[in-house]
Amino acid sequence: MKIELKYWIVLGILALTWGSSFILIKQGLVSYTPYQVGALRLSIAGGVLAFWGIPNLFKIPKDRLKYVALAGFLGNFVPMFLFPIAQTRVSSSMAGILDSLVPLFILFFGSLFFSIKGTKNQIIGAVIGFLGAVLLISGDGFSGENSLLHCLLIVLATALYGLNSLILTRYLNDVPSFQLSSALFTIWLPPAVIILFFTGFFQTFEGTPEQLRSLGFVTILGLVGTALAMILFYKLIQVTGSMFSSMVTYLMPIVSVFWGFLVGEKITIMHLIGFLMILSGVYMTQKKERSKKIEVRG
């Protein structure tokens, strides 16, 4: 399968958007609790998309709605809380590297639950890309800022992302991406608002400059990094498949390093080697897809 240039561009846009999301989450945590950041992100995205999502719920076949709800739960609702909770004790760059585990979970769950056989090149490409991501920000390591327990929360989120990508590919591939995204976020909007209420957000919000600043960052996260990005991502999955789409998680650490460069962090030869390994991993994975389709049994 040949990937058109426009979908490579979409992949780059998503990498830039989601690669910046870790910093935006950190800024949100300045004023709000992890649960409030997650609920705000979902509420903002769902609140905007509900205008279209409510009628779109009636357009999706009833037998597919359970998969729409499940995709929203695994790929959006739970991870939106896991990342802020984790980032109270995990650096933005470490969150970026752990997020690059998604393609490996796609290969694992695809083989375990979906009878999808990954090829040799696909597996090699995934491993090379992950090692490149590790090398890219290996200078962080586990320190006082990076708790192993909190890192495991991000690993759990990446596992859910991988499972969600396979569900979308198998059961929802023919549902238009905007219709799917708007319906999905509409389903999980009420629980997000309820969580926001019970975490005391409405009682403690006073409109201080610091609160407004953090709210601005979370709003950007909700509108651009969640609502818009998910629409693009679901479209990318439907057109190119789950494996190519998941390559965005290998490109995201590059964005994290770029942000570090802007604030004065040094770019080393190890970073450049990491970049090359990531790009090589992406190429190796796509070499497989161009030469042979993924075999699906059953």
NORFEN-V408007 format. One record per residue. N is the residue number from 0. RES is the residue in one small letter. SS is DSSP state (~ for helix, > for strand, _ for the rest). PSI is psi in whole degrees, -180 to 180 (NA if undefined). D_CENTER is the distance of its C-alpha to the mean C-alpha in Angstrom with 1 decimal. Layout:
n=N res=RES ss=SS psi=PSI d_center=D_CENTER
n=N res=RES ss=SS psi=PSI d_center=D_CENTER
//
This chain:
n=0 res=m ss=_ psi=120 d_center=23.8
n=1 res=k ss=_ psi=128 d_center=23.9
n=2 res=i ss=_ psi=123 d_center=20.8
n=3 res=e ss=_ psi=156 d_center=22.0
n=4 res=l ss=~ psi=-39 d_center=21.6
n=5 res=k ss=~ psi=-29 d_center=19.9
n=6 res=y ss=~ psi=-28 d_center=16.9
n=7 res=w ss=~ psi=-37 d_center=16.8
n=8 res=i ss=~ psi=-43 d_center=17.0
n=9 res=v ss=~ psi=-41 d_center=14.1
n=10 res=l ss=~ psi=-42 d_center=12.0
n=11 res=g ss=~ psi=-40 d_center=13.4
n=12 res=i ss=~ psi=-44 d_center=12.8
n=13 res=l ss=~ psi=-40 d_center=9.0
n=14 res=a ss=~ psi=-42 d_center=9.3
n=15 res=l ss=~ psi=-42 d_center=11.7
n=16 res=t ss=~ psi=-53 d_center=9.8
n=17 res=w ss=~ psi=-27 d_center=6.6
n=18 res=g ss=~ psi=-25 d_center=9.1
n=19 res=s ss=_ psi=-11 d_center=11.2
n=20 res=s ss=~ psi=-30 d_center=9.2
n=21 res=f ss=~ psi=-38 d_center=10.5
n=22 res=i ss=~ psi=-40 d_center=13.9
n=23 res=l ss=~ psi=-39 d_center=13.7
n=24 res=i ss=~ psi=-44 d_center=12.9
n=25 res=k ss=~ psi=-40 d_center=15.9
n=26 res=q ss=~ psi=-35 d_center=18.0
n=27 res=g ss=~ psi=-35 d_center=17.4
n=28 res=l ss=_ psi=-11 d_center=18.5
n=29 res=v ss=_ psi=-37 d_center=21.7
n=30 res=s ss=_ psi=-19 d_center=23.1
n=31 res=y ss=_ psi=160 d_center=21.2
n=32 res=t ss=_ psi=162 d_center=20.4
n=33 res=p ss=~ psi=-39 d_center=17.0
n=34 res=y ss=~ psi=-36 d_center=17.7
n=35 res=q ss=~ psi=-40 d_center=18.7
n=36 res=v ss=~ psi=-46 d_center=15.7
n=37 res=g ss=~ psi=-45 d_center=13.5
n=38 res=a ss=~ psi=-38 d_center=16.2
n=39 res=l ss=~ psi=-45 d_center=16.7
n=40 res=r ss=~ psi=-46 d_center=13.2
n=41 res=l ss=~ psi=-40 d_center=13.5
n=42 res=s ss=~ psi=-41 d_center=17.2
n=43 res=i ss=~ psi=-48 d_center=16.9
n=44 res=a ss=~ psi=-47 d_center=14.5
n=45 res=g ss=~ psi=-38 d_center=16.5
n=46 res=g ss=~ psi=-39 d_center=19.8
n=47 res=v ss=~ psi=-43 d_center=19.4
n=48 res=l ss=~ psi=-15 d_center=18.4
n=49 res=a ss=~ psi=-29 d_center=20.9
n=50 res=f ss=~ psi=-40 d_center=23.7
n=51 res=w ss=~ psi=-28 d_center=22.7
n=52 res=g ss=~ psi=-37 d_center=20.9
n=53 res=i ss=~ psi=-53 d_center=24.1
n=54 res=p ss=~ psi=-31 d_center=26.1
n=55 res=n ss=~ psi=-25 d_center=23.4
n=56 res=l ss=~ psi=-31 d_center=23.4
n=57 res=f ss=_ psi=-12 d_center=27.0
n=58 res=k ss=_ psi=-21 d_center=26.3
n=59 res=i ss=_ psi=133 d_center=24.0
n=60 res=p ss=_ psi=140 d_center=26.3
n=61 res=k ss=~ psi=-35 d_center=26.9
n=62 res=d ss=~ psi=-11 d_center=26.2
n=63 res=r ss=~ psi=-17 d_center=22.6
n=64 res=l ss=~ psi=-33 d_center=21.8
n=65 res=k ss=~ psi=-33 d_center=21.3
n=66 res=y ss=~ psi=-33 d_center=18.5
n=67 res=v ss=~ psi=-46 d_center=16.9
n=68 res=a ss=~ psi=-41 d_center=17.2
n=69 res=l ss=~ psi=-41 d_center=15.9
n=70 res=a ss=~ psi=-41 d_center=12.8
n=71 res=g ss=~ psi=-38 d_center=12.3
n=72 res=f ss=~ psi=-47 d_center=13.2
n=73 res=l ss=~ psi=-40 d_center=11.1
n=74 res=g ss=~ psi=-11 d_center=7.8
n=75 res=n ss=~ psi=-59 d_center=8.3
n=76 res=f ss=~ psi=-58 d_center=11.5
n=77 res=v ss=~ psi=-49 d_center=11.6
n=78 res=p ss=~ psi=-31 d_center=8.3
n=79 res=m ss=~ psi=-24 d_center=9.2
n=80 res=f ss=~ psi=-34 d_center=12.4
n=81 res=l ss=~ psi=-41 d_center=11.7
n=82 res=f ss=~ psi=-48 d_center=10.0
n=83 res=p ss=~ psi=-39 d_center=13.0
n=84 res=i ss=~ psi=-45 d_center=15.4
n=85 res=a ss=~ psi=-39 d_center=14.5
n=86 res=q ss=_ psi=3 d_center=14.6
n=87 res=t ss=_ psi=-20 d_center=18.2
n=88 res=r ss=_ psi=18 d_center=19.1
n=89 res=v ss=_ psi=134 d_center=16.5
n=90 res=s ss=_ psi=159 d_center=16.5
n=91 res=s ss=~ psi=-40 d_center=13.8
n=92 res=s ss=~ psi=-38 d_center=14.4
n=93 res=m ss=~ psi=-37 d_center=14.5
n=94 res=a ss=~ psi=-38 d_center=11.1
n=95 res=g ss=~ psi=-43 d_center=10.0
n=96 res=i ss=~ psi=-41 d_center=12.1
n=97 res=l ss=~ psi=-30 d_center=11.2
n=98 res=d ss=~ psi=-21 d_center=7.5
n=99 res=s ss=_ psi=6 d_center=9.4
n=100 res=l ss=_ psi=-11 d_center=10.9
n=101 res=v ss=~ psi=-50 d_center=8.8
n=102 res=p ss=~ psi=-34 d_center=11.5
n=103 res=l ss=~ psi=-37 d_center=14.2
n=104 res=f ss=~ psi=-33 d_center=13.2
n=105 res=i ss=~ psi=-44 d_center=13.2
n=106 res=l ss=~ psi=-42 d_center=16.7
n=107 res=f ss=~ psi=-53 d_center=17.8
n=108 res=f ss=~ psi=-32 d_center=17.0
n=109 res=g ss=~ psi=-42 d_center=18.1
n=110 res=s ss=~ psi=-37 d_center=21.3
n=111 res=l ss=~ psi=-42 d_center=21.8
n=112 res=f ss=~ psi=-23 d_center=21.2
n=113 res=f ss=_ psi=7 d_center=21.0
n=114 res=s ss=_ psi=38 d_center=23.8
n=115 res=i ss=> psi=122 d_center=21.9
n=116 res=k ss=> psi=114 d_center=23.5
n=117 res=g ss=_ psi=144 d_center=21.7
n=118 res=t ss=_ psi=171 d_center=24.1
n=119 res=k ss=~ psi=-46 d_center=25.3
n=120 res=n ss=~ psi=-37 d_center=23.8
n=121 res=q ss=~ psi=-45 d_center=20.3
n=122 res=i ss=~ psi=-46 d_center=20.5
n=123 res=i ss=~ psi=-44 d_center=22.1
n=124 res=g ss=~ psi=-41 d_center=19.5
n=125 res=a ss=~ psi=-42 d_center=16.6
n=126 res=v ss=~ psi=-44 d_center=18.8
n=127 res=i ss=~ psi=-44 d_center=19.9
n=128 res=g ss=~ psi=-42 d_center=16.5
n=129 res=f ss=~ psi=-42 d_center=15.5
n=130 res=l ss=~ psi=-35 d_center=18.9
n=131 res=g ss=~ psi=-40 d_center=18.6
n=132 res=a ss=~ psi=-40 d_center=15.5
n=133 res=v ss=~ psi=-46 d_center=17.6
n=134 res=l ss=~ psi=-35 d_center=20.6
n=135 res=l ss=~ psi=-42 d_center=18.9
n=136 res=i ss=_ psi=34 d_center=18.5
n=137 res=s ss=_ psi=-14 d_center=20.9
n=138 res=g ss=_ psi=-20 d_center=23.1
n=139 res=d ss=_ psi=-56 d_center=21.2
n=140 res=g ss=_ psi=-179 d_center=22.0
n=141 res=f ss=_ psi=120 d_center=22.3
n=142 res=s ss=_ psi=-164 d_center=24.4
n=143 res=g ss=_ psi=-28 d_center=25.3
n=144 res=e ss=_ psi=-23 d_center=22.0
n=145 res=n ss=_ psi=98 d_center=19.9
n=146 res=s ss=_ psi=133 d_center=20.8
n=147 res=l ss=~ psi=-42 d_center=20.4
n=148 res=l ss=~ psi=-43 d_center=20.0
n=149 res=h ss=~ psi=-32 d_center=17.2
n=150 res=c ss=~ psi=-36 d_center=15.4
n=151 res=l ss=~ psi=-26 d_center=15.8
n=152 res=l ss=~ psi=-37 d_center=13.9
n=153 res=i ss=~ psi=-37 d_center=10.7
n=154 res=v ss=~ psi=-42 d_center=12.0
n=155 res=l ss=~ psi=-43 d_center=12.3
n=156 res=a ss=~ psi=-41 d_center=8.8
n=157 res=t ss=~ psi=-34 d_center=7.8
n=158 res=a ss=~ psi=-42 d_center=10.9
n=159 res=l ss=~ psi=-39 d_center=9.9
n=160 res=y ss=~ psi=-45 d_center=6.8
n=161 res=g ss=~ psi=-44 d_center=9.6
n=162 res=l ss=~ psi=-40 d_center=12.2
n=163 res=n ss=~ psi=-42 d_center=10.6
n=164 res=s ss=~ psi=-38 d_center=10.3
n=165 res=l ss=~ psi=-38 d_center=13.9
n=166 res=i ss=~ psi=-43 d_center=15.1
n=167 res=l ss=~ psi=-44 d_center=14.0
n=168 res=t ss=~ psi=-40 d_center=15.8
n=169 res=r ss=~ psi=-43 d_center=18.8
n=170 res=y ss=~ psi=-18 d_center=19.5
n=171 res=l ss=_ psi=21 d_center=18.0
n=172 res=n ss=_ psi=-24 d_center=18.2
n=173 res=d ss=_ psi=4 d_center=21.2
n=174 res=v ss=_ psi=124 d_center=19.9
n=175 res=p ss=_ psi=139 d_center=19.4
n=176 res=s ss=~ psi=-40 d_center=15.8
n=177 res=f ss=~ psi=-40 d_center=17.0
n=178 res=q ss=~ psi=-44 d_center=19.1
n=179 res=l ss=~ psi=-49 d_center=16.4
n=180 res=s ss=~ psi=-46 d_center=13.9
n=181 res=s ss=~ psi=-40 d_center=16.9
n=182 res=a ss=~ psi=-42 d_center=18.3
n=183 res=l ss=~ psi=-48 d_center=15.3
n=184 res=f ss=~ psi=-29 d_center=14.8
n=185 res=t ss=~ psi=-39 d_center=18.6
n=186 res=i ss=~ psi=-40 d_center=19.0
n=187 res=w ss=_ psi=7 d_center=16.9
n=188 res=l ss=~ psi=-50 d_center=18.4
n=189 res=p ss=~ psi=-46 d_center=21.7
n=190 res=p ss=~ psi=-35 d_center=20.3
n=191 res=a ss=~ psi=-43 d_center=18.2
n=192 res=v ss=~ psi=-39 d_center=21.4
n=193 res=i ss=~ psi=-45 d_center=23.4
n=194 res=i ss=~ psi=-41 d_center=21.4
n=195 res=l ss=~ psi=-39 d_center=21.7
n=196 res=f ss=~ psi=-48 d_center=25.4
n=197 res=f ss=~ psi=-14 d_center=26.0
n=198 res=t ss=_ psi=-1 d_center=24.3
n=199 res=g ss=_ psi=17 d_center=27.0
n=200 res=f ss=~ psi=-47 d_center=25.0
n=201 res=f ss=~ psi=-28 d_center=27.7
n=202 res=q ss=~ psi=-31 d_center=30.5
n=203 res=t ss=~ psi=-12 d_center=29.4
n=204 res=f ss=_ psi=122 d_center=28.2
n=205 res=e ss=_ psi=-3 d_center=31.0
n=206 res=g ss=_ psi=28 d_center=29.7
n=207 res=t ss=_ psi=158 d_center=30.4
n=208 res=p ss=~ psi=-40 d_center=29.3
n=209 res=e ss=~ psi=-42 d_center=26.8
n=210 res=q ss=~ psi=-41 d_center=25.3
n=211 res=l ss=~ psi=-37 d_center=25.2
n=212 res=r ss=~ psi=-47 d_center=23.6
n=213 res=s ss=~ psi=-39 d_center=20.7
n=214 res=l ss=~ psi=-36 d_center=20.5
n=215 res=g ss=~ psi=-43 d_center=20.3
n=216 res=f ss=~ psi=-42 d_center=17.3
n=217 res=v ss=~ psi=-33 d_center=15.5
n=218 res=t ss=~ psi=-45 d_center=16.8
n=219 res=i ss=~ psi=-42 d_center=15.3
n=220 res=l ss=~ psi=-42 d_center=11.9
n=221 res=g ss=~ psi=-43 d_center=12.6
n=222 res=l ss=~ psi=-49 d_center=14.2
n=223 res=v ss=~ psi=-50 d_center=12.5
n=224 res=g ss=~ psi=-11 d_center=9.0
n=225 res=t ss=~ psi=-68 d_center=8.7
n=226 res=a ss=~ psi=-59 d_center=11.7
n=227 res=l ss=~ psi=-44 d_center=12.4
n=228 res=a ss=~ psi=-38 d_center=9.0
n=229 res=m ss=~ psi=-37 d_center=8.5
n=230 res=i ss=~ psi=-46 d_center=12.1
n=231 res=l ss=~ psi=-41 d_center=11.8
n=232 res=f ss=~ psi=-44 d_center=9.0
n=233 res=y ss=~ psi=-37 d_center=11.2
n=234 res=k ss=~ psi=-42 d_center=14.1
n=235 res=l ss=~ psi=-42 d_center=13.0
n=236 res=i ss=~ psi=-45 d_center=12.6
n=237 res=q ss=~ psi=-34 d_center=16.0
n=238 res=v ss=~ psi=-41 d_center=17.7
n=239 res=t ss=~ psi=-16 d_center=16.7
n=240 res=g ss=_ psi=163 d_center=15.4
n=241 res=s ss=~ psi=-33 d_center=12.6
n=242 res=m ss=~ psi=-47 d_center=13.5
n=243 res=f ss=~ psi=-44 d_center=13.7
n=244 res=s ss=~ psi=-37 d_center=10.4
n=245 res=s ss=~ psi=-14 d_center=8.7
n=246 res=m ss=_ psi=-16 d_center=10.8
n=247 res=v ss=~ psi=-31 d_center=8.5
n=248 res=t ss=~ psi=-18 d_center=7.4
n=249 res=y ss=~ psi=-25 d_center=11.2
n=250 res=l ss=~ psi=-23 d_center=11.8
n=251 res=m ss=~ psi=-39 d_center=9.7
n=252 res=p ss=~ psi=-28 d_center=12.4
n=253 res=i ss=~ psi=-41 d_center=14.9
n=254 res=v ss=~ psi=-39 d_center=13.8
n=255 res=s ss=~ psi=-42 d_center=14.1
n=256 res=v ss=~ psi=-37 d_center=17.6
n=257 res=f ss=~ psi=-44 d_center=18.5
n=258 res=w ss=~ psi=-39 d_center=18.0
n=259 res=g ss=~ psi=-39 d_center=20.2
n=260 res=f ss=~ psi=-40 d_center=22.7
n=261 res=l ss=~ psi=-29 d_center=23.1
n=262 res=v ss=_ psi=13 d_center=24.0
n=263 res=g ss=_ psi=7 d_center=26.5
n=264 res=e ss=_ psi=150 d_center=24.8
n=265 res=k ss=_ psi=137 d_center=26.5
n=266 res=i ss=_ psi=122 d_center=25.2
n=267 res=t ss=_ psi=174 d_center=26.9
n=268 res=i ss=~ psi=-30 d_center=27.8
n=269 res=m ss=~ psi=-36 d_center=25.3
n=270 res=h ss=~ psi=-44 d_center=22.5
n=271 res=l ss=~ psi=-40 d_center=24.0
n=272 res=i ss=~ psi=-40 d_center=24.3
n=273 res=g ss=~ psi=-43 d_center=20.7
n=274 res=f ss=~ psi=-48 d_center=19.8
n=275 res=l ss=~ psi=-38 d_center=22.3
n=276 res=m ss=~ psi=-41 d_center=21.0
n=277 res=i ss=~ psi=-48 d_center=17.4
n=278 res=l ss=~ psi=-37 d_center=19.0
n=279 res=s ss=~ psi=-39 d_center=21.4
n=280 res=g ss=~ psi=-42 d_center=18.8
n=281 res=v ss=~ psi=-44 d_center=17.2
n=282 res=y ss=~ psi=-43 d_center=20.8
n=283 res=m ss=~ psi=-41 d_center=21.9
n=284 res=t ss=~ psi=-44 d_center=19.3
n=285 res=q ss=~ psi=-24 d_center=20.2
n=286 res=k ss=~ psi=-38 d_center=23.8
n=287 res=k ss=~ psi=-48 d_center=23.6
n=288 res=e ss=~ psi=-28 d_center=22.2
n=289 res=r ss=~ psi=-30 d_center=24.9
n=290 res=s ss=~ psi=-24 d_center=27.7
n=291 res=k ss=_ psi=137 d_center=26.9
n=292 res=k ss=_ psi=154 d_center=24.8
n=293 res=i ss=_ psi=131 d_center=22.9
n=294 res=e ss=> psi=129 d_center=25.7
n=295 res=v ss=> psi=119 d_center=25.1
n=296 res=r ss=_ psi=135 d_center=27.8
n=297 res=g ss=_ psi=NA d_center=28.9
//
